[in-house]
Amino acid sequence: MKLTDIRTYAIRQQVRVRFSITNGMECIINEHGISKVPLLNRPPDFNLEQEFSRVSDFTVEPVAAGNGRRAQKREMFSRAELEARIGAAPSAAHTVAEHDE
């Protein structure tokens, strides 16, 4: 699963996906597919794609429903659960190697 998979998912499902990065900040991918790190007030000293590859837990929250529809609750997903939900192939960093001995 790559960052672009999450961006596509966020756009199609009209959700926001949140995850923590190693410097203690949080990244939010909004319903427009835009990645934001709200507490970042200077140019980043990290690569978001690399940070994303290390993430194991995600929070998915629907965008406000509007038109009298009821908003859904936030949901927590592990990387494997989110990959299954969006149909993305597992990344090499999170795949357990299987081999015959």
Buried (B, 14 or more C-beta within 10 A) or exposed (E): BEBEBBBBBBBEBEBBBBBBBEEEBEBBBBBEBEBEBEEBEEEEEEEBEEBBBEBEEBBBBBBEEEEEEEEEEEBEBEBEBBBEBBEBEEBEEBEEEEEEE
